[in-house]
Amino acid sequence: MKVKILLCGCHNMKLKPEQLDMNTLPAALDGDIDVKYAIMHPQLCGPGGNEILRDLLHVADRDTFLVIGGCDPGTQQVYFGDVIARSGVPRHHILHVDIRGMDNEDASAAILKAVGEVAVREGALSFPTDGFSG
């Protein structure tokens, strides 16, 4: 299972003045064992953001799951629905997580909870191998 996280800065409008720090949140998520990478774009619903989403979906394989953290899931589905539908990537491989009104700790927990739920559903849990003796 390959998890890629795409965070939307909502053009510094919708997520402010909440306590999210989009400079440090991607780095915190990037360190999770089930996450390949986490990146932030300032406005995913804009032309550049849609292009990045198209590119990520174009290279996605059957083991790739994309988590989009930003505004509410319903709005994300409206903004990104056409891009996702045209990609051919199964909709259940796209996780929409609302991180508005959260600080980094809460946003990270919400995103990683979604990742964990998919890992359980897909039977793809990762376990640390460095020094774990169980």
N, C-alpha and C positions, 0 to 999 in steps of 0.2 A: 504494500500500500504506500503510495507516494502522496503526501499531503503538501499542497502549496497554498500559502496564505496570501491573499491580496487585500490590503487594507485601504480604505478610502478616507482621505482627509476631508471629504465633503467641502473642498475648496475653502477650508478654514471657516465655514459658516455654520453648518448644522451641528458640528461637534463641539463648538466653542460655546460658552466658556467652561465646559466640563474639564475635568482634570486629566484628559488623555494627552500623553506626550508621544506624538507620532514619530519622534526621533528615537525614542528608546523602546517603544512597544514592539516594532518588528524584530529588534535584536533579542528581546526577551522571549518571543515566540520561536525564533529561529533555533534556540537552544533545546527545544523539546525533542525527544527521541523520535517521535513519529512525524516530525515536520522536516521536509526537504529544504524549504526556505520560506521566508516571510518578507514581503515588500510592501511599500506604501506608494500610492499615487494620490496626488492632490485632489483629483476630481474624476472618478471612474465613469460617471455618467456623461462626461464630456467626450469629444471626439478622440482625444489621445487615450483616455481611459478605456474606451470601447475598443480601440486598436490593440492595446495591451491585452485586454481580455480575449480578443480574437486570436492573438498570437499564442497565448497560453493554452487556449482550448485547441488550437491547431496541432500542437505538439503533445497533447494529452494522450495517454494510452489507457488501456482498460484498468490499469492499477492506479491511475491518477485521480485524486479528489482535490477540488479547489474550494477553499473556504474564502468567502467574501465577507469581510467585516466592515460595516458602515451603517447606513440608515436601516430602517426596518425591512424585514424580508419581503413584504408585499411590494414596497417601492422598488427594491432591488430587482425583483422579478419583472416589473414594468420596464425599468431602465435597461435591463440586460437580457430580457426574454428573447428578443430576435437574435441577438448574437449567440446566445446559448443554443437556441433551436437550430440555427444554421450550422452550428459546429458539429452536430451529431453526437456530442458527448451526452450520455444519459443524465437526465435531470437530477437523479439521486446522487450523482457525483459532484454536484454543486451545492454547497452548504451556505446558506445566507444567515449571517449572524448580526443582530442589532447591537451595536456597541455605543449607541448614543447615551449620554448621561452617566457614563462610567469613567472610573479612573483606570490606570493601566492594569492594576491587579484584577479588577472586576472584568475588564475586557479580555484579558488573557485567560481568566478562568472560564468565561463564556465561550470563547473560541476553542480552547482545549477540551471543554466539555463536549462540544459538537464533534471534535476530532475523535474523542474517546468513544462516543456513541457509534460513530461510523466504524471505528476499529472493532468494536464488539460485534456489530451487525455483520461486518465483512469477515470476521474471524481472523483479523490481521493485527493482533496485539503485538507490540514490541516489548521486549524485556531487556533490561540492561545486562550486559555480560561482563562488565568490569568489576570483578571482585564479589559478585553476588554468589553466596554459597547456599542460600535457601535453607 
